[in-house]
Amino acid sequence: MALVISDMSKYVIAVFMAIFTFESFMAFRGRDEEKKEGIYTRQVICMFLVHFVSFAAICLETSDLSYIIFYGFQQILLFATIAIYRVMYKDVSKLLLNNMCMLLSIGFVILTRLDYDKALKQFRIVAISLVICIAIPYLLKKFRFLDRFAWVYAIIGVLALGIVLFLGSLTHGSKISYTIAGYTFQPSEFVKIVFVFFVAAMLARSKSFGQIVITSCVAAAHVIILVASKDLGSALIFFVVYVVMVFTATHNYFYLILGTLGGCGACVVAYKLFTHVQVRVQAWQDPWSYIDGKGYQITQSLFAIGTGGWFGMGLYQGDPTSIPYVEADFIFSAIAEEMGVIFSICLVLICLSSFIAFMYIAMRLKNEFYRNVAVGLAVTYIFQIFLTIGGGTKFIPLTGVTLPLVSYGGSSVLTTIIMFCIIQGLYCIKAQEGGHHAKIKEDD
């Protein structure tokens, strides 16, 4: 009986995930938030049902009741997050709040299946992050002078990356982190946000050619330090975010073309200079010829995705742990194998709906600095998702970045929660601006 229930769970999970995803896009219809309450309520119900059925399957497969306690703490955390945000911030984006919690719950489920100890550690980091970050929307509304510190952001970013370059520990040939008091930090994750604030502040001041040149030099310093540290995945994210931010702020196609050509040239240079880039490109081009060596990761990832089918093999029915670093770089492959292609597509669509919401908020902000920040964070978020899923599915060469809110990694999950909270703060500011203008019209 337990086997039947466990096998049926994957179909139930796929159905509720599909409903949640459908509602994520239905939320873009119309502007009256009160009329969308039914959509947000159905999302929350689907999220908790996906979470419940997934952990029921885990408990049935493992016969370990300790997972029930862990599940209970997760439920409390997710419910408290939704409730507290709604109480503290009347104008909170319920779509982004629900999407964030759904992605976190998916991460809890798949990490629990892959490595219980890492899932516990991730849960603690998420809980602390949510507590810390809940004040961010309030602080953004309170302090309206963040655009004045452009050079402070630049100095912080360059120094943080420079410390890693000289003092960071070597991980798989790259210097990407350093350890303080037993805790490992990946500064490039946090500098992404600081970098976006720097570029946004500079472009809000002026869009003259001279200003673009100065901003480009500082941006180049960030990228060069990352390249010197051999953190090429982060370097690529910084570069793309900068080019897109400049283009959206200036609407000048010359900068877009110049940035694209420069990026292509930089990729060629990186291929010539770095052996591990050559290895990844070769593994991407023909992984089957190197299946016992440098192509092992990607071939195992493709096997996992291919064997999952539409509804997946079911939790604990596949073999995702055969993929090296599956809990970080290849977590999408593990999800596709055990939870199915339908579930995986829905996951991508939820990420896409979050990006659309980011951009929608950005385009409706009147303050240019805030608008630039929202665009930069939106591009940072979606491009990292593209790199992670694209690398795991052999669409592009591997870059070694994590799937935001889902993959294992304390720095990554904290940074992404900060990004979502910043956008929530900007959404509240947008709502206040709209209410203020509406009141002026009423008075007139």
Secondary structure as UniProt FT lines:
FT   HELIX           2..26
FT   TURN            27..28
FT   HELIX           33..36
FT   HELIX           37..62
FT   HELIX           66..88
FT   TURN            90..91
FT   HELIX           94..114
FT   HELIX           116..133
FT   TURN            134..135
FT   HELIX           136..142
FT   HELIX           146..148
FT   HELIX           150..167
FT   STRAND          169..171
FT   TURN            172..173
FT   STRAND          174..180
FT   TURN            181..182
FT   STRAND          183..185
FT   HELIX           187..205
FT   HELIX           209..228
FT   TURN            229..230
FT   HELIX           232..250
FT   HELIX           253..273
FT   HELIX           275..285
FT   HELIX           287..290
FT   TURN            291..295
FT   HELIX           296..308
FT   TURN            309..311
FT   TURN            315..317
FT   HELIX           320..322
FT   TURN            324..330
FT   HELIX           331..339
FT   HELIX           341..364
FT   HELIX           368..392
FT   TURN            393..394
FT   TURN            404..406
FT   HELIX           410..443
//
